Amino acid sequence: MTGKVGDRIVVESESVGQPTREGEILEITQGAVGLRYRVRWADGHETVFTPGGGAARIVPAKTPTKAASRTSKAKRAKTPASKAKTAKR
């Protein structure tokens, strides 16, 4: 699976007792061996990371759903400016 900018990358530890690392993909570059990701890790550090086979898991970025966008439109429709426009009609 290939990640996209904005996706999360989770890297499982190779040693027992070490925590997993998680970060946000900032950039994708094509290296000589394969894809490389510039990642901002949860601790704030940024590195260029080339995952080995099965070493990382990509978690897609959340995209707004249609229901969420309808809710946002409904909230915008109830602003004082829109009420004033409605009252003038």
GISULJO-V899694 format. One record per residue. N is the residue number from 1. RES is the residue in one small letter. SS is DSSP state (@ for helix, = for strand, . for the rest). NEAR is the number of other ideal C-beta (glycine too) atoms within 10 Angstrom. Layout:
# GISULJO-V899694
N;RES;SS;NEAR + N;RES;SS;NEAR
This chain:
# GISULJO-V899694
1;m;.;7 + 2;t;.;9 + 3;g;.;21 + 4;k;.;10 + 5;v;.;12 + 6;g;.;12 + 7;d;.;17 + 8;r;=;17 + 9;i;=;19 + 10;v;=;12 + 11;v;=;17 + 12;e;.;12 + 13;s;.;10 + 14;e;.;8 + 15;s;.;5 + 16;v;.;5 + 17;g;.;5 + 18;q;.;9 + 19;p;.;8 + 20;t;.;11 + 21;r;=;18 + 22;e;=;15 + 23;g;=;21 + 24;e;=;19 + 25;i;=;20 + 26;l;=;13 + 27;e;=;12 + 28;i;=;14 + 29;t;=;10 + 30;q;=;8 + 31;g;.;9 + 32;a;.;6 + 33;v;.;8 + 34;g;.;11 + 35;l;=;13 + 36;r;=;16 + 37;y;=;23 + 38;r;=;16 + 39;v;=;24 + 40;r;=;14 + 41;w;=;15 + 42;a;.;13 + 43;d;.;8 + 44;g;.;7 + 45;h;.;10 + 46;e;=;13 + 47;t;=;11 + 48;v;=;12 + 49;f;=;18 + 50;t;.;14 + 51;p;.;17 + 52;g;.;10 + 53;g;.;6 + 54;g;.;7 + 55;a;.;11 + 56;a;=;19 + 57;r;=;15 + 58;i;=;16 + 59;v;=;13 + 60;p;.;11 + 61;a;.;13 + 62;k;.;10 + 63;t;.;7 + 64;p;.;9 + 65;t;.;9 + 66;k;@;7 + 67;a;@;8 + 68;a;@;11 + 69;s;@;10 + 70;r;@;10 + 71;t;@;12 + 72;s;@;11 + 73;k;@;9 + 74;a;@;9 + 75;k;@;9 + 76;r;@;10 + 77;a;@;10 + 78;k;.;8 + 79;t;.;10 + 80;p;@;7 + 81;a;@;8 + 82;s;@;11 + 83;k;@;11 + 84;a;@;9 + 85;k;@;10 + 86;t;@;9 + 87;a;@;7 + 88;k;@;6 + 89;r;.;4
